[in-house]
Amino acid sequence: MPSWSHPNRILLENHYLPGDLRRQIDTFVDHYNHRRYHESLQNLTPADVYFGRGQTILKQRERIKRKTIETRCLLHSKSAA
């Protein structure tokens, strides 16, 4: 597990230079806000919600889901015939 993936890891590592801790915290915050999906936010990142991209992403996911189901149904009906 990368060191930035959990805040407790930051506490366990040695930070020898003043900027080391700051960089670790910045990396964690960036990961938490821009890369980590939050279940409470419908599996969006906080940045997606904050910048108003959430609904667009959710609609795109729904289109992909519908297309996948249609494709699976079509493949299933072909294999059953």
KENUTOR-515306 format. One record per residue: y, x, z of N, C-alpha, C in turn; residue number from 0. Coordinates in nm, 3 decimals. Each point is the difference from the previous one (the first is absolute). Last residue first. Example, Ala and Ser with C-alpha at 12.3 -4.5 7.8 and 13.67 -1.06 7.14 Angstrom:
2
+---------+---------+---------+---------+---------+---------+---------+---------+---------+-----+
!  nnorth !   neast !     nup ! canorth !  caeast !    caup !  cnorth !   ceast !     cup !   i !
+---------+---------+---------+---------+---------+---------+---------+---------+---------+-----+
!  -0.225 !   1.285 !   0.708 !   0.119 !   0.082 !   0.006 !   0.109 !  -0.077 !   0.073 !   1 !
!  -0.572 !   0.029 !  -0.007 !   0.119 !  -0.089 !   0.000 !   0.120 !   0.090 !   0.000 !   0 !
+---------+---------+---------+---------+---------+---------+---------+---------+---------+-----+
This chain:
81
+---------+---------+---------+---------+---------+---------+---------+---------+---------+-----+
!  nnorth !   neast !     nup ! canorth !  caeast !    caup !  cnorth !   ceast !     cup !   i !
+---------+---------+---------+---------+---------+---------+---------+---------+---------+-----+
!  -1.956 !  -2.962 !  -2.843 !  -0.042 !  -0.070 !  -0.124 !  -0.119 !   0.063 !  -0.065 !  80 !
!   0.240 !   0.168 !   0.389 !  -0.088 !  -0.112 !   0.038 !  -0.055 !  -0.070 !  -0.124 !  79 !
!   0.320 !   0.354 !  -0.032 !  -0.127 !   0.056 !   0.047 !  -0.100 !  -0.110 !   0.036 !  78 !
!   0.439 !  -0.120 !  -0.135 !  -0.067 !   0.067 !  -0.111 !  -0.136 !   0.053 !   0.042 !  77 !
!   0.282 !  -0.192 !   0.326 !  -0.052 !  -0.105 !  -0.089 !  -0.072 !   0.062 !  -0.120 !  76 !
!   0.208 !   0.293 !   0.305 !  -0.112 !  -0.068 !   0.063 !  -0.058 !  -0.106 !  -0.092 !  75 !
!   0.388 !   0.226 !  -0.135 !  -0.115 !   0.090 !  -0.003 !  -0.123 !  -0.067 !   0.060 !  74 !
!   0.403 !  -0.240 !   0.023 !  -0.041 !   0.014 !  -0.138 !  -0.124 !   0.090 !  -0.012 !  73 !
!   0.202 !  -0.042 !   0.420 !  -0.063 !  -0.127 !  -0.037 !  -0.053 !   0.007 !  -0.143 !  72 !
!   0.249 !   0.367 !   0.155 !  -0.130 !  -0.007 !   0.065 !  -0.075 !  -0.128 !  -0.036 !  71 !
!   0.442 !   0.049 !  -0.155 !  -0.089 !   0.096 !  -0.067 !  -0.139 !  -0.004 !   0.060 !  70 !
!   0.335 !  -0.261 !   0.207 !  -0.031 !  -0.053 !  -0.133 !  -0.099 !   0.091 !  -0.074 !  69 !
!   0.168 !   0.152 !   0.409 !  -0.093 !  -0.112 !   0.021 !  -0.041 !  -0.060 !  -0.134 !  68 !
!   0.328 !   0.335 !  -0.010 !  -0.129 !   0.057 !   0.041 !  -0.103 !  -0.110 !   0.019 !  67 !
!   0.443 !  -0.129 !  -0.086 !  -0.059 !   0.060 !  -0.121 !  -0.138 !   0.058 !   0.033 !  66 !
!   0.254 !  -0.168 !   0.360 !  -0.044 !  -0.109 !  -0.088 !  -0.070 !   0.054 !  -0.124 !  65 !
!   0.192 !   0.317 !   0.291 !  -0.114 !  -0.067 !   0.063 !  -0.053 !  -0.111 !  -0.089 !  64 !
!   0.394 !   0.217 !  -0.130 !  -0.114 !   0.090 !  -0.016 !  -0.126 !  -0.065 !   0.058 !  63 !
!   0.403 !  -0.227 !   0.064 !  -0.036 !  -0.002 !  -0.142 !  -0.124 !   0.087 !  -0.024 !  62 !
!   0.182 !   0.009 !   0.431 !  -0.064 !  -0.130 !  -0.025 !  -0.042 !  -0.011 !  -0.146 !  61 !
!   0.249 !   0.379 !   0.132 !  -0.136 !   0.004 !   0.056 !  -0.075 !  -0.129 !  -0.028 !  60 !
!   0.451 !   0.015 !  -0.120 !  -0.078 !   0.086 !  -0.088 !  -0.144 !   0.010 !   0.050 !  59 !
!   0.305 !  -0.230 !   0.269 !  -0.027 !  -0.077 !  -0.123 !  -0.085 !   0.082 !  -0.097 !  58 !
!   0.149 !   0.215 !   0.391 !  -0.100 !  -0.102 !   0.033 !  -0.035 !  -0.084 !  -0.122 !  57 !
!   0.343 !   0.320 !  -0.045 !  -0.129 !   0.066 !   0.019 !  -0.108 !  -0.103 !   0.028 !  56 !
!   0.440 !  -0.155 !  -0.024 !  -0.043 !   0.046 !  -0.132 !  -0.138 !   0.064 !   0.008 !  55 !
!   0.209 !  -0.126 !   0.402 !  -0.046 !  -0.117 !  -0.076 !  -0.049 !   0.039 !  -0.139 !  54 !
!   0.186 !   0.351 !   0.280 !  -0.120 !  -0.063 !   0.053 !  -0.054 !  -0.114 !  -0.084 !  53 !
!   0.408 !   0.299 !  -0.026 !  -0.105 !   0.010 !  -0.102 !  -0.125 !  -0.080 !   0.039 !  52 !
!   0.443 !   0.095 !   0.241 !  -0.017 !  -0.124 !  -0.075 !  -0.105 !   0.003 !  -0.109 !  51 !
!   0.143 !   0.335 !   0.353 !   0.072 !   0.009 !  -0.128 !  -0.024 !  -0.120 !  -0.091 !  50 !
!  -0.211 !   0.025 !   0.433 !   0.142 !   0.028 !   0.021 !   0.078 !  -0.002 !  -0.131 !  49 !
!  -0.476 !  -0.039 !  -0.011 !   0.063 !  -0.120 !   0.057 !   0.152 !   0.020 !   0.010 !  48 !
!  -0.255 !   0.366 !  -0.141 !  -0.013 !  -0.108 !  -0.098 !   0.072 !  -0.125 !   0.047 !  47 !
!  -0.033 !   0.361 !   0.300 !   0.100 !   0.024 !  -0.105 !  -0.006 !  -0.108 !  -0.107 !  46 !
!  -0.326 !   0.002 !   0.347 !   0.131 !  -0.045 !   0.047 !   0.109 !   0.021 !  -0.106 !  45 !
!  -0.483 !  -0.075 !  -0.189 !   0.062 !   0.102 !   0.084 !   0.132 !  -0.056 !   0.053 !  44 !
!  -0.432 !  -0.314 !  -0.104 !   0.111 !   0.066 !  -0.069 !   0.049 !   0.112 !   0.091 !  43 !
!  -0.343 !  -0.352 !   0.096 !  -0.044 !   0.125 !  -0.063 !   0.104 !   0.057 !  -0.097 !  42 !
!   0.098 !  -0.368 !   0.288 !  -0.081 !  -0.041 !  -0.115 !  -0.044 !   0.121 !  -0.083 !  41 !
!   0.218 !   0.042 !   0.425 !   0.096 !  -0.021 !  -0.109 !  -0.073 !  -0.036 !  -0.130 !  40 !
!  -0.235 !   0.104 !   0.402 !   0.094 !  -0.104 !   0.043 !   0.106 !  -0.030 !  -0.106 !  39 !
!  -0.317 !   0.352 !  -0.065 !  -0.066 !  -0.130 !  -0.007 !   0.097 !  -0.112 !   0.037 !  38 !
!   0.136 !   0.471 !  -0.219 !  -0.002 !  -0.064 !   0.131 !  -0.058 !  -0.141 !  -0.014 !  37 !
!  -0.009 !   0.512 !  -0.277 !   0.008 !  -0.145 !  -0.009 !  -0.017 !  -0.059 !   0.139 !  36 !
!   0.191 !   0.495 !  -0.159 !  -0.099 !  -0.069 !   0.083 !   0.022 !  -0.151 !  -0.010 !  35 !
!   0.294 !   0.316 !  -0.218 !  -0.135 !   0.013 !  -0.054 !  -0.104 !  -0.081 !   0.075 !  34 !
!   0.488 !   0.031 !   0.102 !  -0.009 !  -0.006 !  -0.146 !  -0.141 !   0.002 !  -0.056 !  33 !
!   0.140 !   0.017 !   0.484 !   0.088 !  -0.097 !  -0.065 !  -0.024 !  -0.019 !  -0.149 !  32 !
!  -0.254 !   0.314 !   0.277 !  -0.006 !  -0.130 !   0.066 !   0.080 !  -0.106 !  -0.077 !  31 !
!   0.017 !   0.457 !  -0.142 !  -0.133 !  -0.059 !  -0.023 !  -0.005 !  -0.143 !   0.054 !  30 !
!   0.388 !   0.243 !   0.091 !  -0.009 !  -0.029 !  -0.143 !  -0.133 !  -0.066 !  -0.033 !  29 !
!   0.059 !   0.153 !   0.437 !   0.084 !  -0.119 !  -0.024 !  -0.005 !  -0.039 !  -0.148 !  28 !
!  -0.222 !   0.400 !   0.126 !  -0.067 !  -0.118 !   0.054 !   0.080 !  -0.127 !  -0.030 !  27 !
!   0.193 !   0.408 !  -0.120 !  -0.117 !  -0.026 !  -0.084 !  -0.073 !  -0.125 !   0.048 !  26 !
!   0.359 !   0.157 !   0.260 !   0.049 !  -0.055 !  -0.126 !  -0.116 !  -0.037 !  -0.093 !  25 !
!  -0.104 !   0.223 !   0.400 !   0.045 !  -0.137 !   0.028 !   0.048 !  -0.066 !  -0.129 !  24 !
!  -0.118 !   0.452 !  -0.026 !  -0.119 !  -0.082 !   0.028 !   0.038 !  -0.145 !   0.024 !  23 !
!   0.349 !   0.311 !  -0.053 !  -0.069 !  -0.022 !  -0.127 !  -0.125 !  -0.087 !   0.020 !  22 !
!   0.239 !   0.134 !   0.384 !   0.080 !  -0.095 !  -0.078 !  -0.070 !  -0.032 !  -0.132 !  21 !
!  -0.188 !   0.332 !   0.274 !  -0.020 !  -0.133 !   0.056 !   0.075 !  -0.104 !  -0.081 !  20 !
!   0.066 !   0.450 !  -0.126 !  -0.138 !  -0.042 !  -0.020 !  -0.025 !  -0.141 !   0.050 !  19 !
!   0.419 !   0.261 !   0.044 !  -0.014 !  -0.092 !  -0.112 !  -0.141 !  -0.052 !  -0.021 !  18 !
!   0.110 !   0.327 !   0.344 !   0.066 !  -0.129 !   0.026 !  -0.018 !  -0.102 !  -0.114 !  17 !
!  -0.381 !   0.364 !   0.083 !   0.139 !   0.007 !  -0.041 !   0.064 !  -0.137 !   0.018 !  16 !
!  -0.450 !   0.055 !   0.120 !   0.058 !   0.127 !   0.040 !   0.147 !   0.014 !  -0.035 !  15 !
!  -0.393 !  -0.376 !   0.117 !   0.117 !   0.008 !  -0.088 !   0.081 !   0.120 !   0.045 !  14 !
!  -0.533 !  -0.221 !   0.055 !   0.104 !   0.091 !   0.047 !   0.110 !   0.007 !  -0.104 !  13 !
!  -0.339 !  -0.435 !   0.092 !   0.022 !   0.123 !  -0.075 !   0.110 !   0.084 !   0.064 !  12 !
!  -0.134 !  -0.441 !   0.154 !  -0.106 !   0.097 !   0.025 !   0.023 !   0.134 !  -0.069 !  11 !
!   0.287 !  -0.391 !  -0.050 !   0.009 !   0.049 !   0.137 !  -0.102 !   0.110 !   0.028 !  10 !
!  -0.001 !  -0.222 !  -0.416 !   0.124 !   0.077 !   0.010 !   0.010 !   0.061 !   0.139 !   9 !
!  -0.346 !  -0.303 !  -0.087 !  -0.028 !   0.133 !  -0.056 !   0.123 !   0.089 !   0.009 !   8 !
!   0.021 !  -0.459 !   0.119 !  -0.054 !   0.085 !   0.106 !  -0.033 !   0.139 !  -0.050 !   7 !
!   0.155 !  -0.348 !  -0.302 !   0.104 !   0.064 !   0.080 !  -0.054 !   0.089 !   0.111 !   6 !
!  -0.241 !  -0.084 !  -0.480 !   0.004 !  -0.067 !   0.130 !   0.099 !   0.072 !   0.090 !   5 !
!  -0.074 !   0.135 !  -0.452 !  -0.051 !  -0.135 !  -0.009 !   0.002 !  -0.075 !   0.133 !   4 !
!   0.121 !   0.472 !  -0.135 !   0.108 !  -0.098 !   0.004 !  -0.049 !  -0.142 !   0.008 !   3 !
!  -0.294 !   0.387 !  -0.034 !   0.073 !   0.005 !   0.126 !   0.110 !  -0.105 !   0.009 !   2 !
!  -0.455 !  -0.080 !  -0.289 !   0.119 !   0.084 !  -0.005 !   0.081 !  -0.010 !   0.129 !   1 !
!  -0.536 !  -0.058 !  -0.031 !   0.118 !  -0.085 !   0.000 !   0.124 !   0.090 !   0.000 !   0 !
+---------+---------+---------+---------+---------+---------+---------+---------+---------+-----+
